[in-house]
């Protein structure tokens, strides 16, 4: 993968480019779908409102009606971002002769998933302090005092759980696709079988990728609900 170093920090150009592309795609689609909205939705407005209502339905059970409406825009952005991020690597593969891969799902990278999960945790901690106050926030960690280490450990395991679940599912899907492509190149007799399996696996992986976007916002809303509703 192409790497750029700025001081001691290394940046994966593929992840940066793919992430920027996804942001542009999500913004463009939402902007296009929300133009000339009417009281009786149709066409692209129907799709936009369906996805928005779907996200609200997912988080409402954990956050309640009021907080659910408040946080739906945030979770809508996360959900739509992950829908694209999880599926981009299934579309094609762009690899240079020296082995650099310029196309792939950002969420197939463990570092990206950990960073995303840490960001979600920071948002949760901030909202918990904002909604409940710093006193109740700290009290949640030290009540009872004997459970303080376990309460702190739970925050770490939440991050690990979110990131590893997302990484494992997306990375494994892309690895198997690569193996099927290699099989097709090995023999002309294996090519039809590999092509058929590739089509089936792309469809299955797309389903899993969408499911993981749903699971990610569901678990994040559960963690947030425990903080703000306790």
C-alpha positions in Angstrom: 0.0 0.0 0.0 1.3 3.6 -0.8 2.5 5.3 2.4 3.3 8.9 3.0 5.3 10.0 6.1 4.8 13.4 7.7 7.2 13.5 10.5 6.8 10.4 12.7 3.2 9.8 11.4 2.6 7.4 8.4 -0.5 7.9 6.2 -2.0 5.3 4.0 -2.9 7.1 0.8 -5.4 4.5 -0.3 -7.4 4.9 2.9 -7.2 8.7 2.7 -8.3 8.7 -1.0 -11.1 6.2 -0.4 -12.4 8.0 2.7 -12.4 11.3 0.9 -14.2 9.7 -2.0 -16.9 8.3 0.3 -17.4 11.6 2.0 -18.0 13.2 -1.4 -20.3 10.4 -2.5 -22.4 10.6 0.6 -22.7 14.3 0.6 -23.5 14.4 -3.1 -26.2 11.8 -2.9 -27.9 13.3 0.2 -27.6 16.8 -1.4 -29.1 15.5 -4.7 -31.9 13.5 -2.9 -32.9 16.4 -0.7 -33.4 19.0 -3.5 -36.9 20.1 -4.2 -38.5 18.1 -1.4 -42.3 17.8 -1.2 -44.8 17.0 1.5 -45.7 13.8 -0.5 -42.3 12.2 -1.1 -41.5 10.3 -4.3 -38.5 8.9 -6.1 -35.1 9.8 -4.6 -36.8 11.6 -1.7 -38.5 8.4 -0.8 -35.2 6.5 -0.6 -33.6 9.3 1.5 -36.5 9.4 4.0 -36.7 5.6 4.1 -33.0 5.3 5.1 -33.4 8.2 7.6 -36.4 6.6 9.2 -34.7 3.2 9.2 -31.8 4.7 11.2 -34.2 6.4 13.6 -36.0 3.1 14.1 -32.7 1.3 14.9 -31.6 3.8 17.6 -35.0 4.8 19.1 -35.3 1.6 21.1 -32.0 2.3 22.9 -32.1 6.1 23.2 -35.8 6.8 23.4 -38.0 9.1 21.2 -36.5 12.4 22.2 -32.8 11.5 22.1 -33.4 9.3 19.1 -34.6 12.3 17.1 -31.6 14.3 18.4 -29.0 11.8 17.4 -30.6 10.4 14.1 -28.6 12.9 11.9 -25.3 11.7 13.5 -26.1 8.0 13.1 -27.5 8.5 9.6 -24.1 9.9 8.6 -22.2 7.0 10.2 -24.6 4.5 8.6 -24.4 5.9 5.1 -20.6 6.3 5.4 -20.2 2.6 6.4 -22.5 1.4 3.6 -20.1 2.9 1.1 -16.9 2.1 3.0 -17.8 -1.6 3.5 -18.7 -2.1 -0.1 -16.2 -0.2 -2.2 -13.6 -3.0 -2.1 -16.1 -5.3 -3.7 -16.4 -3.2 -6.9 -13.0 -3.6 -8.4 -9.3 -3.7 -7.7 -6.7 -1.3 -8.9 -3.1 -2.5 -8.3 0.1 -1.2 -9.8 2.9 -3.5 -11.1 4.9 -2.8 -7.9 2.1 -4.2 -5.8 0.5 -0.9 -4.6 -3.3 -1.2 -4.1 -5.1 2.0 -4.9 -8.7 0.8 -4.4 -10.3 -0.9 -1.4 -12.7 -0.7 1.5 -11.2 1.6 4.3 -13.0 -0.7 6.8 -10.8 -3.6 5.7 -8.0 -1.9 7.5 -7.7 -2.6 11.2 -6.2 0.8 12.1 -9.0 2.6 10.4 -11.6 0.5 12.3 -9.9 1.1 15.6 -9.7 4.8 14.9 -13.4 4.9 14.0 -14.4 3.0 17.1 -12.3 5.3 19.3 -14.0 8.3 17.7 -17.4 6.7 18.5 -16.3 6.2 22.1 -15.1 9.8 22.4 -18.5 11.0 21.1 -20.3 8.8 23.6 -18.2 10.0 26.5 -18.7 13.7 25.5 -22.5 13.3 25.1 -22.7 11.5 28.4 -21.0 14.4 30.2 -23.0 16.9 28.3 -26.4 15.3 29.0 -25.9 13.8 32.5 -23.2 16.2 33.9 -19.6 15.4 35.0 -20.7 14.4 38.5 -23.1 11.7 37.3 -20.6 10.7 34.6 -17.9 10.0 37.1 -20.4 8.4 39.5 -21.2 5.9 36.8 -17.6 4.6 36.8 -17.2 4.4 40.6 -20.5 3.1 41.7 -19.9 0.6 43.3 -16.3 1.4 43.9 -15.3 -2.3 43.6 -16.5 -2.3 40.0 -14.5 0.7 38.9 -11.8 -1.4 37.1 -14.5 -3.4 35.4 -16.4 -0.3 34.3 -13.2 1.1 32.8 -12.4 -2.2 31.1 -15.9 -2.2 29.6 -15.1 1.0 27.7 -12.0 -0.6 26.2 -13.8 -3.8 25.3 -16.6 -1.8 23.6 -14.0 -0.2 21.3 -12.3 -3.6 20.6 -15.6 -5.2 19.9 -16.8 -2.6 17.5 -13.5 -2.5 15.6 -12.7 -6.2 15.4 -16.3 -7.2 14.3 -16.2 -4.7 11.5 -12.6 -5.4 10.4 -13.0 -9.2 10.5 -16.1 -9.3 8.3 -15.0 -6.8 5.7 -11.3 -8.0 5.5 -12.2 -11.6 5.2 -14.7 -10.8 2.4 -12.0 -9.1 0.3 -9.4 -11.8 1.0 -11.7 -14.5 -0.4 -12.5 -12.4 -3.5 -8.7 -12.1 -4.1 -8.3 -15.8 -3.8 -11.1 -16.4 -6.3 -9.5 -14.1 -8.8 -6.2 -15.9 -8.4 -8.0 -19.2 -9.0 -9.4 -17.8 -12.2 -5.9 -16.9 -13.4 -4.4 -20.4 -12.6 -6.3 -22.4 -15.2 -8.8 -21.8 -17.9 -10.8 -24.8 -16.6 -11.2 -23.2 -13.2 -12.1 -19.8 -14.6 -15.9 -20.5 -15.0 -16.2 -21.9 -11.5 -14.2 -19.0 -10.0 -16.3 -16.5 -11.9 -19.6 -18.1 -10.7 -18.3 -18.2 -7.1 -17.1 -14.6 -7.4 -20.5 -13.4 -8.4 -22.2 -15.3 -5.5 -19.6 -14.1 -3.0 -19.9 -10.5 -4.1 -23.6 -10.7 -3.5 -23.2 -12.3 -0.1 -20.4 -9.9 0.9 -22.6 -6.9 0.0 -25.3 -8.3 2.3 -22.8 -8.8 5.1 -21.3 -5.3 4.5 -24.7 -3.7 4.9 -25.5 -5.8 7.9 -22.2 -4.7 9.6 -23.2 -1.1 9.0 -26.5 -1.8 10.8 -24.7 -3.7 13.6 -22.2 -0.9 14.1 -24.8 1.9 14.6 -27.0 -0.5 16.7 -24.1 -1.3 19.1 -23.0 2.3 19.2 -26.5 3.4 20.1 -26.6 0.7 22.8 -23.4 2.0 24.4 -24.6 5.6 24.2 -28.0 4.7 25.6 -26.4 3.0 28.6 -24.4 6.2 29.3 -27.2 8.8 28.9 -30.2 6.9 30.2 -28.7 5.2 33.2 
